[in-house]
Amino acid sequence: MNGIVTIAHLTLHEARGRKVMLAALILGLAFLVVFAIGFYLIYIDVAAYSKLLPRIQQNTGLSFVVMAGLYAVNFLMVMTAVLMPVDTLSGDIHSGAIQTLATKPLRREEIVLGKWVGFWLILVMYLTLMAGGVLLIVRIIAGYTMPNAGIGLGLILLEATLLMTLSILGGTRLNTLANGVTVLGMYGLAFIGGWMEQIGTLFGNATAQNVGVIASLIVPTESLWQLAAYHMQPPLIRDIAITPFMVASVPSTGMVVWAVAYVVIALLVALRLFKTRDL
């Protein structure tokens, strides 16, 4: 356990040394400033016509803007989860830095687990800053509270955790470029599969729906986002499907269980592959 904590601390220190956390903080704050300005301007228009618009239309407008902001946050989480650890093992192996750690009284499993914990903590902090900032801005300006925000953000974090784990797994065997391309390609597969499932459900095309389900089983990231979007929208709005974030085919709880198992399996495979890797 001490070895894992040590490697996690070194991972956080390395992220600070590479200015990764500083860049994320600056760009994250810039994103929140732009979102706050845009949301405030939209809210002024909504408030001006509040007496003319039914309450459902007011909530629809606000919910749409918030979901757009969270969709952007989700995308940034995906990119961070894939690219941040993409060279954490392959880069260290190529440079020879990994031999410094491996020759110390540390097991290889502790190196992988320590890096995983360190990067996961960065993801948690980044999600707290970005998503928490969006929800706080909306609350302060409009007094609007997103329903089931805790469930939605938990699913987004699980999605990012899954991709981060795949990136670490790839780094045990692939070089940095091949690893990044592979994991982003897997995310792209899940993305298009998720849309095929939704469109197939809307038009009653069972074949397209089944293809989408298979893609989601291969990489369940898009299903996690769709389930998060479903929970975070007001019930009436999501049921009548009047926003671009509607979910025609709602992923089951079983997909969440599979995603958790997916992370565990990917991490165990990473531990096994790194243990047998010639350094």
HUBELLIN-V639262 format. One record per residue. N is the residue number from 1. RES is the residue in one small letter. PSI is psi as a letter, one per 20 degrees, with the letter a starting at -180 (999 if undefined). OMEGA is omega in whole degrees, 0 to 359 (* if undefined). Layout:
BEGIN
N_RES_PSI_OMEGA / N_RES_PSI_OMEGA
END
This chain:
BEGIN
1_m_h_179 / 2_n_h_178 / 3_g_g_179 / 4_i_g_179 / 5_v_g_180 / 6_t_g_180 / 7_i_h_177 / 8_a_g_178 / 9_h_g_178 / 10_l_h_178 / 11_t_g_177 / 12_l_g_179 / 13_h_h_179 / 14_e_g_178 / 15_a_h_176 / 16_r_g_181 / 17_g_h_179 / 18_r_j_180 / 19_k_j_179 / 20_v_g_182 / 21_m_h_178 / 22_l_g_179 / 23_a_g_179 / 24_a_h_180 / 25_l_g_182 / 26_i_g_181 / 27_l_h_177 / 28_g_g_178 / 29_l_h_178 / 30_a_g_177 / 31_f_g_182 / 32_l_h_178 / 33_v_g_179 / 34_v_g_179 / 35_f_g_181 / 36_a_g_179 / 37_i_g_180 / 38_g_g_181 / 39_f_h_179 / 40_y_g_180 / 41_l_h_178 / 42_i_g_181 / 43_y_h_177 / 44_i_g_179 / 45_d_g_179 / 46_v_g_180 / 47_a_h_181 / 48_a_h_181 / 49_y_j_184 / 50_s_h_180 / 51_k_i_182 / 52_l_h_183 / 53_l_p_173 / 54_p_q_182 / 55_r_h_181 / 56_i_h_180 / 57_q_h_177 / 58_q_g_180 / 59_n_h_178 / 60_t_g_179 / 61_g_g_180 / 62_l_g_180 / 63_s_h_180 / 64_f_g_181 / 65_v_g_179 / 66_v_g_179 / 67_m_h_177 / 68_a_g_177 / 69_g_g_180 / 70_l_h_175 / 71_y_g_176 / 72_a_g_178 / 73_v_g_179 / 74_n_g_180 / 75_f_g_178 / 76_l_h_176 / 77_m_g_179 / 78_v_g_181 / 79_m_g_179 / 80_t_g_182 / 81_a_h_182 / 82_v_g_190 / 83_l_h_183 / 84_m_g_181 / 85_p_j_190 / 86_v_h_180 / 87_d_j_186 / 88_t_h_177 / 89_l_g_181 / 90_s_h_179 / 91_g_g_178 / 92_d_h_178 / 93_i_g_181 / 94_h_h_182 / 95_s_i_182 / 96_g_i_182 / 97_a_h_182 / 98_i_h_181 / 99_q_h_177 / 100_t_h_179 / 101_l_g_185 / 102_a_h_180 / 103_t_i_177 / 104_k_r_180 / 105_p_l_179 / 106_l_p_174 / 107_r_q_181 / 108_r_h_178 / 109_e_h_179 / 110_e_h_178 / 111_i_g_181 / 112_v_g_182 / 113_l_h_178 / 114_g_g_177 / 115_k_g_179 / 116_w_g_180 / 117_v_g_181 / 118_g_g_180 / 119_f_h_179 / 120_w_h_178 / 121_l_h_177 / 122_i_g_178 / 123_l_g_179 / 124_v_g_180 / 125_m_g_181 / 126_y_g_178 / 127_l_h_178 / 128_t_g_179 / 129_l_g_188 / 130_m_g_182 / 131_a_g_177 / 132_g_h_178 / 133_g_g_179 / 134_v_g_182 / 135_l_h_179 / 136_l_g_178 / 137_i_g_180 / 138_v_g_180 / 139_r_g_182 / 140_i_g_185 / 141_i_g_188 / 142_a_i_184 / 143_g_k_183 / 144_y_p_179 / 145_t_p_180 / 146_m_p_179 / 147_p_q_175 / 148_n_k_182 / 149_a_h_181 / 150_g_g_178 / 151_i_g_182 / 152_g_g_181 / 153_l_h_176 / 154_g_h_179 / 155_l_h_177 / 156_i_g_178 / 157_l_h_178 / 158_l_g_177 / 159_e_g_180 / 160_a_h_179 / 161_t_g_179 / 162_l_g_181 / 163_l_h_177 / 164_m_g_180 / 165_t_h_177 / 166_l_h_179 / 167_s_g_177 / 168_i_g_177 / 169_l_g_180 / 170_g_h_181 / 171_g_i_179 / 172_t_h_183 / 173_r_h_186 / 174_l_q_172 / 175_n_r_189 / 176_t_g_183 / 177_l_g_180 / 178_a_h_179 / 179_n_g_180 / 180_g_g_180 / 181_v_g_182 / 182_t_g_183 / 183_v_g_177 / 184_l_h_176 / 185_g_h_177 / 186_m_h_176 / 187_y_g_178 / 188_g_h_177 / 189_l_g_179 / 190_a_h_181 / 191_f_g_182 / 192_i_h_177 / 193_g_h_178 / 194_g_g_178 / 195_w_h_177 / 196_m_h_179 / 197_e_g_181 / 198_q_g_180 / 199_i_g_177 / 200_g_h_178 / 201_t_g_181 / 202_l_g_185 / 203_f_j_177 / 204_g_k_180 / 205_n_o_185 / 206_a_h_181 / 207_t_g_179 / 208_a_h_180 / 209_q_g_180 / 210_n_h_177 / 211_v_g_178 / 212_g_h_179 / 213_v_g_179 / 214_i_g_178 / 215_a_h_179 / 216_s_h_177 / 217_l_h_179 / 218_i_g_177 / 219_v_o_188 / 220_p_k_184 / 221_t_g_182 / 222_e_h_177 / 223_s_h_179 / 224_l_g_177 / 225_w_g_181 / 226_q_h_178 / 227_l_h_176 / 228_a_g_179 / 229_a_h_179 / 230_y_g_183 / 231_h_h_187 / 232_m_i_176 / 233_q_q_177 / 234_p_q_185 / 235_p_g_182 / 236_l_h_182 / 237_i_g_182 / 238_r_h_182 / 239_d_h_180 / 240_i_i_171 / 241_a_m_183 / 242_i_j_178 / 243_t_q_178 / 244_p_i_182 / 245_f_j_178 / 246_m_q_179 / 247_v_o_182 / 248_a_h_179 / 249_s_o_185 / 250_v_p_178 / 251_p_q_182 / 252_s_r_176 / 253_t_h_178 / 254_g_h_179 / 255_m_h_177 / 256_v_g_178 / 257_v_g_179 / 258_w_h_179 / 259_a_g_177 / 260_v_g_178 / 261_a_h_179 / 262_y_g_179 / 263_v_g_181 / 264_v_g_181 / 265_i_g_180 / 266_a_h_180 / 267_l_g_178 / 268_l_h_178 / 269_v_g_178 / 270_a_g_178 / 271_l_g_181 / 272_r_g_182 / 273_l_h_180 / 274_f_h_179 / 275_k_h_182 / 276_t_j_182 / 277_r_p_177 / 278_d_o_181 / 279_l_999_*
END
